[in-house]
């Protein structure tokens, strides 16, 4: 259905995330992957979805001289806890610290998506509430050692072991927590 809608577009997914790439395949979208290095720095005053909107837009700006049928899709995800962003952990100690902070609390996962062509741009976002149980240090260490969650906002993947044992409930899109609000992306692409 979506592939028919997008048949006149050259869809470019600007993401190295295997999860986002799988979502595109599962949606039946013909796409190519082009990742451009962007320094993901944003103004300090931005809050919540303003950060992810800004970064999704920043990533799209790396694509200049688009052909008339090019459609570039960029996105960014953060974990938002107590009015502060948790991005990707650089090492085991950062991952441990992040997961300790998330333990026994509710946080938000915010993902923004930019759909950009030579003629228009649409940026949208989605927020999911995630509730973690109280995690033991042993559980956190086991997860970090066995899953190396350094490519994920907040140092965890909901679809991995820590999600199975640690997440009590979510309010909103599960797939948004994995890094893409697939339902909203589908709606926006169907409007093209």
C-alpha positions in Angstrom: 0.0 0.0 0.0 2.7 2.5 1.0 5.1 1.3 -1.7 2.4 2.2 -4.3 2.0 5.7 -2.7 5.8 6.2 -2.7 6.5 4.8 -6.2 7.4 8.2 -7.6 9.8 9.0 -4.8 13.4 8.1 -4.2 13.2 7.4 -0.5 16.4 7.9 1.5 16.6 6.8 5.1 19.3 8.8 6.8 19.8 6.4 9.7 22.3 3.8 10.7 19.9 2.3 13.2 19.1 -1.4 12.3 15.8 -1.0 14.0 14.7 1.9 11.9 15.9 0.1 8.8 13.8 -3.0 9.7 10.7 -0.8 10.2 11.1 0.6 6.7 11.5 -3.0 5.3 8.4 -4.1 7.3 6.4 -1.2 6.0 7.2 -2.3 2.4 9.1 0.9 1.6 11.7 0.8 -1.2 14.5 2.9 0.2 18.3 3.5 0.2 20.4 4.3 3.3 22.5 7.4 3.3 24.0 8.4 6.6 25.8 11.8 6.8 27.9 12.7 9.8 26.3 15.5 11.7 27.5 16.9 15.0 24.4 16.5 17.2 24.7 19.7 19.2 21.6 21.7 20.1 21.0 25.0 22.0 21.0 24.4 25.8 17.6 26.1 26.3 15.7 23.5 24.2 13.4 21.1 26.2 11.9 17.7 25.4 10.5 17.4 21.8 12.2 20.8 20.9 15.5 18.9 21.1 14.5 16.0 18.9 12.7 18.3 16.4 15.9 20.4 16.2 18.2 17.4 15.7 15.9 15.7 13.1 15.9 19.0 11.2 19.7 19.4 11.7 20.3 15.9 10.2 18.0 16.7 7.2 20.1 19.9 6.5 23.1 17.7 5.6 21.1 16.8 2.5 21.5 19.6 0.0 20.8 19.6 -3.7 17.9 17.1 -3.5 16.5 15.9 -6.8 12.8 16.7 -7.3 11.8 13.1 -6.5 14.1 12.6 -3.4 12.5 12.1 -0.1 14.9 12.2 2.9 13.7 10.9 6.3 15.7 11.7 9.4 14.9 11.1 13.0 16.2 11.5 16.5 15.2 9.9 19.8 15.9 10.9 23.4 14.9 9.6 26.8 13.5 12.5 28.9 13.8 12.1 32.6 13.1 14.7 35.3 13.4 17.5 32.7 16.7 16.4 31.4 17.7 14.4 28.3 19.5 11.1 28.5 21.2 10.4 25.2 23.5 7.5 24.3 25.9 6.1 26.9 29.6 6.3 25.9 30.7 3.5 28.1 29.7 1.0 30.8 29.8 3.4 33.7 27.6 5.9 31.9 25.2 3.2 31.0 25.1 2.0 34.6 24.5 5.5 35.9 21.6 6.1 33.3 19.9 2.8 34.2 20.2 3.5 37.9 18.5 6.9 37.2 15.7 5.2 35.2 15.1 2.5 37.9 11.8 2.8 39.7 10.7 5.8 37.8 8.6 7.0 34.9 10.4 8.6 31.9 9.4 9.7 28.4 10.8 8.5 25.1 10.5 11.3 22.5 11.2 10.7 18.8 11.0 13.3 16.1 11.0 12.6 12.4 11.7 14.9 9.4 10.3 14.1 6.0 12.1 16.4 3.5 11.9 16.9 -0.3 13.2 19.6 -2.5 9.8 21.4 -2.1 8.6 20.8 1.4 9.5 19.6 4.9 7.3 18.1 7.6 8.6 17.5 11.2 6.5 15.6 13.7 7.1 13.8 17.0 5.7 11.3 19.4 6.1 10.7 23.1 5.7 7.5 25.0 5.6 7.2 28.8 7.7 4.3 30.1 7.6 2.9 33.7 10.6 1.0 35.1 10.5 -1.3 38.1 13.2 -1.0 40.7 16.2 -2.6 39.0 19.0 -4.2 41.1 22.6 -3.4 40.4 23.1 -7.1 39.4 20.3 -6.8 36.8 21.8 -3.6 35.4 25.3 -5.0 35.2 24.0 -8.2 33.6 22.2 -6.2 30.9 25.1 -3.9 30.1 27.6 -6.8 29.9 25.4 -9.0 27.7 23.7 -6.4 25.5 26.2 -3.5 25.2 23.4 -0.9 24.8 25.7 2.0 23.8 23.8 2.8 20.5 20.5 3.5 22.3 19.1 6.6 24.0 18.9 6.1 27.7 21.2 3.0 27.4 18.4 0.5 26.9 16.4 -1.2 24.3 12.7 -2.0 25.2 12.9 -5.1 22.9 15.8 -6.5 24.8 16.2 -8.4 28.2 15.9 -5.3 30.3 12.6 -4.5 28.7 11.3 -8.0 29.4 12.2 -7.9 33.1 12.2 -4.2 33.9 9.4 -2.3 32.2 6.1 -2.5 34.1 4.0 -0.6 31.6 4.1 1.9 28.8 1.6 4.6 27.7 1.8 5.3 24.0 3.6 3.6 21.0 6.0 0.7 21.7 7.7 1.3 18.4 8.4 4.9 19.3 10.4 3.6 22.2 12.4 1.5 19.7 13.2 4.7 17.8 10.4 5.4 15.3 6.7 6.3 15.7 5.8 4.0 12.8 2.1 4.7 13.0 2.7 8.5 12.6 5.3 8.0 9.8 2.8 5.8 7.9 0.0 8.5 8.2 2.4 11.3 7.1 3.7 9.3 4.1 0.1 8.4 3.1 -0.7 12.1 2.9 2.0 12.8 0.2 
